């Protein structure tokens, strides 16, 4: 039997990393301050999570300038998109299997009461 839990990605166990990836999938790119505000974390905390995702090859850091000000944005890589999709598919299977189990228990409990 295929175990969907085995396909869950530990990198996405963190709500912040999961949130970063989900946010990036919804937008072409996003800058550090926007991510910090959306994730409600400190600079250091966000930087640590971004570094983890970058080390895994799940996001790409783009550095440039807007006028004379440095401008850093982030985008999801193909590998990151695929990894998140596998993770989401596994989550869905876990939810379905658990939901099916509880539905089974519900009907068993009803039938024993009759």
N, C-alpha and C positions, 0 to 999 in steps of 0.2 A: 504494500500500500504506500502511496506517495505521501510523505509527511510535509505539509505546507509550511510548518514552522521552520523546517530546515532551510527554506528559501528566504526567510526574513533576514534582512541585512542589518547587522549590529550598528553600522554607521548611522542608520536612520532611527535608532532607539532614542536618540536625543530629540526632544521636541524642537530645539533650536535648529539642528541640522535638517530635520524633516521639514521644518517651516521655511528655511532658506531655500531648499531645493524646490519645494512646492511653489514658493513665491517666484523663483527664477523661471520655472516652467510657464508661469502665467504672463511673464513679461520678457521682452527681448534681452534687456539687461537692467541692472539696478545698481545704484551706488551704495557705498558703505553706510552713510547716514540714513538713507531710506530703509535699508535692512535693519539697522540698529533700532530705529523707531518702530518698525513693524514687529520685530522680535522682542522688543522691550528688554534689551540686555545692555551691558556695559561695553565699551570699546574693546577692552581686553578679552571679554568673554566671546564677543562676536568674532574677533580676530582669531581666537583659538579654534572656533568651530569652522571658520572659513579655511584655515590652514589644514585642518583635518580633511575637509572635502576636496581641497586642492591636491593634497598628498595622495588621495585616492583616485585622482583624475576625474572627479565628478563636476568640478567647476573650473573655470578659467578666469584669471585675473587680468583685466585690461587696464593698463596705466597710460595716462596721457595728460594733456593740459587743456584747460579752458581758459584762454587768455594766458595769464602767468600763474594761474592756480593749478596745482596738481589735481587730477580727476581720476579716481579709481572706480571701475565698474566690474561687475561679475556677470558671467554667463554660464549656463549649463552646457557641459560637453555632451557629445553623443553617448559616451560611456555612462555619464551621470544620469542621463534620461533613461537609458536602458536599465540601469541598476535600480532606479526608483520605480520603474514599471514592474520589474520582477518583484520588488518588495511589495508594491501595492497589490499585485495579483496574488501573492502569498497571503497578505492580510485578508483579502476578500475570501480566499479559500478557507482560512482559519475561521473567519466569522460565519461562513456558510456551514462549516462542519460543526461548530459549536452551536449555532442556531438550530441545525438539524437534530443535534443531540438533545437540546432542551425541548424541542417540539416532540421528539420521541418520548421523553420523560413525561411530558404533559399528557400525551395520549395513553401512556401506560398507566399513569395515576388515575385518569378518568375511567379506564376500562376496569381497573381493580375496585373502583368504588361502586360499580354497577352490580 
